[in-house]
Amino acid sequence: MTTESHNIIAAHFTESIRTAEASATALADAADAAGNALVRAVLGGRKILCFGNGGSATQASHMAGELIGRFKETRRPYAAIALGGDIGSVTCIANDFGYGALFERQIEGLASRGDVAIGLSTSGTSENVVRGLAMARLKGAVTIAMTGERGVVEGTVDHILAVPSNVTAHIQEVHLMLLHAWCVEIDAQVLGRH
């Protein structure tokens, strides 16, 4: 490894750590409130609906997998769906209604009062994520937006986790830490292990 590549990697880690530390302070209350909403939903037998585009879609899928599968230990599955994972629905909706309707249409069909919708958009401006969150609120679901420092440009949500960064990679790194922290919290509360 060259000195230059070592410096690039070290710089990335350093900035990632700075972003994570700033987020731990800035997002503590919002993360706690959103985590409590997720716990209430799971305890109430409600669904967690996760969605985003690109890297955020894979994080949404990762979260759903941790909930319906397992995180650290085997326990009952929690109802969780990643809305980007069904290629038939994704291509049908995109073709017939446009890509902007991708999550809105699925939320309209799947969400119920008391469910939780987690929309991930590092920019906060992804039309399909914003529209999906708006529909979730209309359906009576609790809404959580995970974004970068710009927050959600349009619409309103119940909980916003705006990572204090405009670097997509660092925003996504913090999003993953938040998703994992919520998994820890859900399991601790549901399994009664505080």
N, C-alpha and C positions, 0 to 999 in steps of 0.2 A: 504494500500500500504506500502510495506516495505521501509526502508531507501535505501537499495541496489537498488530496482527497481526505486525508485524516482531518484537516482543518475544516473542510466542508461538513463532514459528518459531525464533528464536535460542535460546530456552530449550530447545526440543525438541532442537536440534542439540547444545547444550551437554551436556544429560543423556545423549544418545546417545553422545557422545564419552567422557564419564565412564564409562559402562557398558562401552564397548568397551575402554577402558584397564584397568579393573578386571578384565575378563574375560581380557585378554591375559596378565595376571599369574596370576590364579586358575586358569585353565584350561590353562595351557601344557603341563603334563605329561600331563593327560588327553587334550588335543587331539593331542599327539604320539603317544601310545599308540594312540588310535583311528585316526589317520592311517596308522600302520604296519600296523594290521589291514586297512585298506582296500587298501593297497598289496599286502600278501600275497594278499588275495583276488583282486585284478585279475591279479597275476602268475601265480596258480594257476588262472586261468580260471573263478573262481567268480562268483556273482551278488551284486549289491548291491540289496537290497530296501528301498525308502524309503516311509515312510507317516506320515500325520498328518491332522488335521482342519482345515478352514477355511484360514487363512493358512498353517498348517504343511503342509497338503496341497499347496498351490501350491509351497512350498519343496521338498517331497519330489519333486514333479514336475520342478522346476527342476534339482535335483541329478541325477535320472535322465537328463534331457535333456543336461546337460553331459557325462555319462559316456558315454552311448550315441551322442551326436552328437559334439560337440567342445567343448573349453573355449577355449584360446587358439589352438591350431593343429590341423591335420588329422592324425589318427593313427587307428589301428584303433579300432573301437567297443569299449567295455567293457560287459559284460552288466549292465544296470541296469533296474529296473522300479519305477515309482511305483504303489503298490497302490490309490490312489484314482482312477486314471484310466480304468478300465474300467467304464463306467456299467452295463453288463449285469450284471457280477459284483457290483458295489457294491449295486445295487438288489435283486438276487436274494438275496444274503446277508442284507442288512438286513431284507428281507421275510420270509425263511424261517427265519432264525436269530436275528434281532435285531441292532441296530446295534453292540452290544458285541462281537459275533463277527466284525465286518467284516474286520479285519486278521488275526486269529487263524486264520480259515478259509483265507484266501489263503496265509498263511505255511505252514500245514500242508500245503497242496498244492504249494507252489513251493519252499520252502526245503530246502536240503541242507547236510550238514556242510561247514563251511568257507566258506559264504556269509556275508555280513554284512547284518544287519537294522538299519536306522537308523529309530528311532521318534522323531518330534518331537511334543512336548506342552509348551506353555509353562507349563501348570499342573503337569505331572507326574502328573496324576490322571485323564487321559482313559482311561476303561475300555478302549476298543477298542485304544488304543496299548499300554497296560500288558499286556493279554492277548496282543496280537501279539508283543510282546517276549518274554513268557514262553514262548509256543509256539516262537519262534525258538530260544531256549536249549534247549528240549526236542528240537528237530530238529538240534541241534549247530551252529547258526549262531552267529557272533560277534554280540553285541548292543551297540548304541550308543544311549543315550537322550540326547536333546537337550531340556533343560527350562529352567525358570526356577530361582530360588534354592531353591524347595521340593524340587527333585529329584524322584525317583520315589517316590511314597508306598507303592506296593505292589510286591512282587516285587524281583528283583535283575537287574542287567545287568552285562555285562563292562566297559563304559566309560560313564561318565555325564559329560555336559557340562552342568552346572547354572550357567547364567548368573546372576551375582550381582545380580539385579533381580527385582522383582515387577510391572514394567510390560511388558505384552504386546508393545507395539511395539518396545521396546528389546531385549527378549529375541529377538524375531524378527530384528531387525537384526543382532545378534551371531550368531545361527544362520546367517544367510546368509553372513556373513564367514567363519565356520568351514567351511561347505560349499565356498566358493570356495577357501579355503586348502587344504583337502583335495584339491581338483581340481588345484591347483598342485603339491602334493606327489606325487600319483599320477602325473601326467604327467612330473614331474622324475625320479622313480624308474624308471618303466616305460620312458621314452625315454632314460634314462641321461644326463640333463642336470641336473647338480646345481649 
